[in-house]
Amino acid sequence: MTVAPKDTDLILPLLDAEWARIDLMLVLAEAMRTGVDLPESFSDEFDSQAKSVETARAAGSWTGLTTIAPRDALDELKQIDLDLLALAVAPVARPALGPRIHSLQPQIGGAFPGLPLVQEMLMLKAAGDVDLLFQRLSPTAPMVAAGLLRVEGSTPYQVLRPGARVIRAILNRDAELAPPPGANLSNQRGKWTELILPPQALSQLRDFTAWVHHNDRIGSEWGGKTMHGPLALFSGASGTGKTFAASVVATALSERTSEPWALYTLDLGRIMSKYVGETEANLNALLESLDGRRAILQIDEADGLLGKRGEVSDARDRYANLEVSHMLSRFERHNGPVILTTNLRSNVDSAFLRRFQLIVDFPAPDAAARAELWRILIPANAPRADRLDVLAVGDAVRLSGGSIANAAHYAAVLAAEDETPIDLPHIARAVRAELMKDGRQVRKSEIGFLCDHLSEDWT
């Protein structure tokens, strides 16, 4: 089977000229520091590589930027802008260049190039050249304003870093490989056929998936307004499928884009802190690490994180309100999908509700939905007794999807222990155990005809 090459398969070899040129720049800088004489052929080799870079740029080596930046901003770029961007991307594109850059700027202590090294490598000696360098790195310069290049630190040791989405756009990979701080990778995956919800909820989930898929295209190709996120709120009682729906969206995005999408769940214990300012700092670090990744951040029990702001009576109340306000604005600025789940929508600050692109309600399953859940969740290859009617079971007992999943697995365990097909007595025991979890007495009316299949005394 022949597969058509992706755009990145054609562009990446063109970018090799950039990294080869930067390698020669480092050779020259290293020689000047150590006093090593370079061969006479070096000058010709350097000029030849510079011409290769010009040819590659003319052929579209930086075409990937069109997917993340407005056309008018790209039209304003000059050759020095691409030189600066190449230097910033080089330690990620070719990790072996990072230690060499680091060794040339011990005062900075990092692999991303600082302005002193940038000036040296680009041989910007005249006052006008240095002024041009600062002009192209000002906050309003096209490269910086479009988010393609970031300037960090303070003078004179400011450092150039690529924008979060640049790595994905031109190298087609994530900038970071380690899990983001404060989040755990979820390995759960699901399919649309396994998600039992009303048509409206399913339609909204598909819309959210499409929003994530086409967000960059609408902004870069269609000239639409730049939209961060998107943000979605999944609201419903425990066990109605909110967490599983997030895994379905991640699976669907992987299929749509032919690229793996990761699903990360927020670890509140590693984010929340009793010390002033630490919660915000932890959240910033998490979201910055997720920028540019093909990843969804899922936040369960979001009402506990983003509760309503109240009246200020002391310093603690003032800080709590500031903390929520920071989270509102920070999630809104995050360039990537975020899914928050809550059992009580009324507990979430109303100011935050207005910032969601979609709010999906997850109702408790009706009898037909419960029957379908039983059909799906009982292990597919497990033997079943002929009299096991999932329609009757679904109609008899009102359980959430999560409770049905637990009961179906419990029934399979009981059948495996008895070495018999899964039968109504196994289902009855499992359902009764699920209903008794809250510590109350279970009435016969709650279990319906299944009570006839319990061998132990009914109390």
N, C-alpha and C positions, 0 to 999 in steps of 0.2 A: 504493500500500500504506500503510495507516494503522498507525502505531506507537504503542502505549500509552505515555504519558509515564512516565518514571521518577520515583521519589519525589523525587530531587534536583531534577528539573525543576519540581516544585511548591514545594519548600522554598526554593530559592535566591532567588526573588523576595521571599519573606517576610523573608529576611535583609537585603535591601536597606535595610530600615528601620533596622537596627543601624548600618550603615555611614554612612547619612545622618545619624544622630544623632551619631556620632563626628565626622563632618565639622563639624557645628555646634559640638561641644565644642572642636575645634581652632580654629575661627573665634573663639570666645570667648577661649580661652587666648592666641591670637595678638594679639587686640585689647588684652588686658590687658598684654601685654609691650610693645607698641608705642605704647600710649596712643591708639589709634584709637577713635573713638566709633562704636558700632553703631547702626543704625536702630531706632526705637522698636518696629517690628514684629518685631524679632529675638526678644524674649521670648515672644511668642505663637507664633512659628514653632518655637521650641525646645520649648515645652510641647506643641504639636501633634505634633511628631516623637516626643516621649517617649511620648505616647499611642499612636502608631502602633507603637512598639516593643512596648508592652504587648499590643496587639491581635495582633501577629505572634507573640509568644511564646505567647499563649493558643491560637493557631491551629496551633502546633507547629513554629515556625521552627528549634528546636534538636532536633527529633526524631532527627536523624542520630546524636546521642550515644548513643542506645539500642543501636546496633550495636557499640559498643566499651566500654561501661561497664555494670556491674551495675545492675539496677533499683533496689536499695535505696540505692546511692550517689546515683543521680539524684534519688530522692525527698527526699534531704536538702539539695538545692541551694536556695539563696535567690536573690532577684533580684540581689543584689550579686555572687553567683558568676557569673551570666551576664553582668553588666556587665564583670567582670574578664576573662572569657573572650573577650568581644567585642573588648575593647581589645587583647588579646594576638593575636587572629586578624586584626585589621584590616589590618596592614601586608602580610599575605599575600593577604587577600581583595581588597583595593584597594591595589595597590602605590603609587599616587599619594599615599596617606596617609603612607607611610613617610618620605619626606624631610621632611614637615612635622613629624612626631613627632620626627625626628632633630634638626631645627633648634630645637625647644623644650627639648631636653635635651643641650646640648653637652658637659656634664660626663660623660655616659654614652657618647656617640659611637656610637649605634646606633638602628635604627628600631623596635625593640621597646620598649614603654613601660616606664620605670623607675617605682619606687614614688613618687618625688616628683611626677612628672607624673600618675600615676594618681590620687593624692590630690587634685591640683589639678583634673583633668578631672571627677572624680566629686563635687567640692565637699565633701570630707570634712574639716570644720574642727573639729568638737567632739571632745574626747578620746575619747568613747565610739565615735564613727565610726571614728577611727584604730585604736582597739583592735579593732573589728570587722574592719577591713581585714586586720590581722595575723592574727587568728584564722582568717579564711577562706583564708589563704595558708600556714598552718602545715603541716608535713609530714603531719599526720594529718587535715587538713581534707578533706572529701569530694572536692573538685575536684582537689586535689594527689594524694591517696592513690590516686585512680582513674586517674592518669596523664593527665588532661585538661589540666592546667596545670602548668607548670614555673617554678620561681623560681630564677634564676641570679645569680651575683655575690655581693657582700658589702654589708652595710649601710654607708652609706645609699643605695647605688646599685644595689640589687637590681632585676632586670629580669624582666618576665613574658614567657614564651614559651608558645605552645600545645604540647600534647603531640603527638608525632609523628603519631599516627593521627587526631588531630582534624581536620586539614586534609582528609584523604581522606574522613572520615565526613560532614562538613558541607558541604564545597565540591566533593567528588568529583574531586579532582585531587591530584597530588603536590605536596608543599611545595617540593621542590627540582627544578629542571630540568636542572642540570648533572650529568654523570656523577659518581658518588661517588668520593672520592679513593682511589686505590689499586685501582681496578677498571676493566675495559674492557667496553664494551657488545658483546655477541655478537649478530650478525645472523642466525645460523644458526637455521633453523626446521625442524621435522620433524613427521610424522604417525605415528599409532599403526601404520598399515599399513606404514610403512617401517622399523619397529623389529622386527627379527627376534630374538626371545628366547624362552626356554621360557615356558609358560603361567604358572608361579608367579612369575617375575620380572615379567612383564607385569602380573599381578594386583597385585603389590606397588606397581608404579609408578602404576597407576590409583588405588590406595588412598592413596598419597602425594598425588596430585593432589586427591583428594576431601578429604583432611585439610586441605590449604591452603585449599580453597574454603569449607569449612564451619567452620573453626576459630573465627572470630568469632561465628558464629551459635550454636554450642554453648555458648560462654561467656556471651553476652548474652541470648539468648532461652530457652535450655534450662537456664540456671543451672548449667552445668558448671564444673569447675575451670578457671581460666585457664591455658592452656598456651602457652608461647612457642614460637617456631620455626614449623613443625616442622623437625627436623634429619634428614637422610638420609645414609647412607653407601653409595656405589656401589662395590662391590669386585669386581675382576676383572683379568685380564691386559690388557696394552695392546692397543687395537684391538677390544675386545669391545663397544663401543657405549655406554660410560658417559657420555661428553661429549654424544653425540648424544641419549641418553635425556633429559638435562637440557633440551635444546631442545624435545623432544617434550612434556615436562611444561609448559614455558612456553607452547607453542602451545595445548595442551589447556586451560590456565587461561584464556587469552585467549578461547577459544571458549565456555567455561563461563560466564564472568562478563560477556562482551560488552565487556570492557575490555582494552586492551593490557597485557600483562605483559612487562617487560623481563628479560633474562637477562644478568647481569654476571659476568664471570670475574675472580677475584682476580689481581692482578699482584703476585707475591711480591717482585719487585725494588723496588717502591714501598712495601711494607709492612715487610719485614724490615730491621732496622738493627743495626749492631754496637754502637751506643751504648745504654747501659742506659736502659730505659724508653721508648725511641722506638718500638720495635715495638708495644708495648701501646698507646701513644698513637695511632699510625697506625691500628691495628685499631679502636680506639674511634671515631675520626673516620669511618672507613668505615661501621661499623655504625650509628652515629648518623645519618649521611646517608641510609642505606637505610631507617631506621625510617619506617613509614607509607607507603612506596612500594609500588606493585604491581610487585615485583621479586623475582627469585630470585638469590641469590649462589651461584656455583659455584666451588669451590676444588679444583683439580686437584692431584694428587700430595700429598694431605693428610698422608700419613705423614711427609713431610719437614717439615711445619709442626707436627704434633702427635705427635712421636715419644715413645717411652716415657721416663718420668722415671727417672733412675738414682740411684745412691748419691752423696752429696755428699762430695767430697774437697777441693774448693777453692771460692773465691768464684764462679768461672765456672760450676761445676756447680749451685751454689745458685741463681744467676740463671736458668740455663737451665730448671730445674725450676719456678721462679716464673713464668717466661714461659709455659710450657705450662699451668700451673694457671690463669693469668689467661685464656688463650684458652679453656680448658674452660668456665669460668664465664661468660665474655662471650658465647660462642656460645649458651650455654644461656639467657641472658637476652634474646637478640635476638628481637624481635617480627617475625619474617618467615622465610620458607623459606630454608634453607641446604642445599646439596648438596655433600658432600665426596666426592672420588673417590680411590681408592688401588689400586695394583697389588698391595700386600701388606698385607692386613688385620692380620697379626700384628705389623706395625711400629707400629700405632696404639696409643696408651696405652689399656689396658683400662678405666680410669676414664672415658675419653671414650666408649668403645663403649656403655657403659650409658646414656649420655645421648641416644643416637639414638632417634628414634621408629621408624625403619625402617632395616634394613640389607638391601640388595638385592645378591645375588650375580650377576655376569655371567659365565657359563661360556663357554668357547671354542665356536664353532658346530660342530655335527655336519654330516654330509654334506648332509642335507636343508636345513639352515639355510644352508649355504654356497651351495647351488644357488639358493635363494631370494634370497640377497644378490647373486649374479651377475645374476639376472634383473632385480632392481631397480636395480642400480648401473650396468649397461651403459646408456648414454644411450638413453632411450625412443624417440627419433626417429631414431636411427642405423640405417642399413641393416645387416642381419645376414645372414651366409651361412646357407644352409639346413642345413648340416651342424653348425652351432654348437649343441651340446647342453649347456645349463647344468647339467643333472643329471649328465652325465658329467664336466664340468669340476669341479663341486663335489665329486664323489666322488674325483677323481684327486688333488687338491691340498688340503692342509690349510693354510688361511690364516685369519687373523682377519678380522673385518669391516672393520677399518681397512685391512688389506693388500689385501683384495678391492676396496675403493673405489679405492685407488691403482692397482691393476693394471687395473681396468676402464677408468679414465680413460686410462691409458697405452696400452692397446689401442686405444681410440678415437682417440687422437692418431696412432698408427701407421697405422690404417685411413684417416684423413683425409689423411695424407701420401701414401699409396699411391692415394688416390681409389678405394678399393674398399670393399665391405661388411666389417664386422668379422668376421674369420674366425679359425680355430684358430691359424694362425701368429702372428697379432697377440696372441692370448691367451697363447700359449706364451712369446713373448718378454717380455711384460709380467710373467708369473708368475715366469719365471726371474730377471728383474731384481729382483723383490720378494724372492725367496728369497736372493739374493746380497748383500742389504744388510748383513748381519752379517759380511761379509768371508770366509765359509767356502766350501768347494767344495760345489756342489749335486749330490746324487746323482740318478741316473735314477729311482730309486724314489720320490723326493719330487715328481716332476713327472708321473709316470705316462705315459699315452699321448701327452701333449703333447710329449714329447721327439721324437716322430716328425715333428713339424711345425716343428722348428727347422732352419733352413737352415745355420747355422754349425756347425762341428765341436764335438762334445761331448767335454769333457775331464773 
